[in-house]
Amino acid sequence: MTPNPNRIYLSPPHLGEHERHFVEEAFQSNWIAPCGPNQEAFEAEMAAYVGAPGAVALSSGTAAVHLALRLCDVGPGDTVFCSSLTFIGSATPILFLGATPVFIDSEPESWNLSPQALERALRDASQQGALPKAVLVVNLYGQNADMTAIQKVCDTYRLPVIEDAAESLGATYRGQASGTLGKFGIYSFNGNKIITTSGGGMLVSRDTAALDKARYWATQARDPVVHYEHSELGYNYRMSNVLAGIGRGQLKVLDERIAQRRAVFDRYRNALEGKHGITFMPEAAFGASTRWLTVLTLDADSPVKPHDIIAALDAENIEARPVWKPLHLQPVFAGCAYTPHAADCNFSEDVFVRGLCLPSGSSLSIEDQERIIGIVRSTLQRGG
Ligand SMILES: *Cc1c(COP(=O)(O)O)cnc(C)c1O
């Protein structure tokens, strides 16, 4: 599949001016390897940006989740509590380790892990003597979860929290960087994320010894001797020095990209909020969202469904998507337990049916955005 220059994508890469310089430097110095100066510098620059003592550059966000779970000692027979309303990459590493996910619903205020559902599920698990090894909290669509409330529940049971901040790099929670609130945090630089290395990820933590362990596992667990000696199971998970060069350039424009994404969101909201049963994803009072994607919901009784708008936009060569399908509904996770937000609120299933992600790229022009708004409006006026 090649990118179509006439198509408007949901969240395309948006390069700045510095990426090429760092990549050239890698070529000129022949550091075309999964180690090197860009990799080290990108780790240091990311750690400084989010205010973490250290960071490990990896081949993907999924790899970072995998390592974070293993650092929490997750293994065969264990369970891990995990947000249900998220992308599959949050949870597949639980299966890689032979463990079982237990899915938790989101709350309406932030669309992220519901502290009250978590509390109920942990109380039940505790009574059954089946507490999880870790709790994996996802920060969806650029917004942080309510970490104070979640941490409080997890502290009761002394459970480590992993923050999947793949979609929320640059967001804040009570002034602190998204991804730095749990024991481990992960970021993704996949092509659709707010900044990209074409593919890549990062693991952060206050525990620098744990990060050293992750670096060791990520380089095939090669022991520090000249011959190839391996006393533990490892992976080939390091980010290449070339791609880290792209990441360094992208990090320089991250704040600009956040401002651009938020401006895209504001334009949609000003044009569409409150009309034809449209409501936008809320921004919780406890933090600042990056608005990585603009997401809205249609009223349950709206004659127009998200798929009608997706089809109308697609006919004009514009990409839109439904909200993530909850993981507890995915065939690959059939049989896994799930706790809804409340007896009368199954939030992730509800928002999956009513939710819509609009093109949100930081490079989206005002003219293109107005065209999108026009198509959404006319689809709603037509009634489907
Ligand atoms: C993108 C994403 C991942 C996986 O990141 P990759 O770099 O694509 O492996 C994990 N979790 C969430 C919430 C994501 O959006």
The ligand as a Gaussian input file, in Angstrom:
#p B3LYP/6-31G(d) Opt

LIG

0 1
 C        0.001000       2.492000      19.209000
 C       -0.364000       1.914000      20.519000
 C        0.360000       0.859000      21.096000
 C        1.425000       0.094000      20.388000
 O        2.468000       0.844000      19.932000
 P        3.339000       0.305000      18.687000
 O        4.493000       1.229000      18.662000
 O        2.452000       0.428000      17.483000
 O        3.713000      -1.096000      18.981000
 C        0.024000       0.452000      22.379000
 N       -0.974000       1.019000      23.041000
 C       -1.714000       2.011000      22.522000
 C       -2.795000       2.618000      23.353000
 C       -1.451000       2.477000      21.224000
 O       -2.211000       3.437000      20.699000

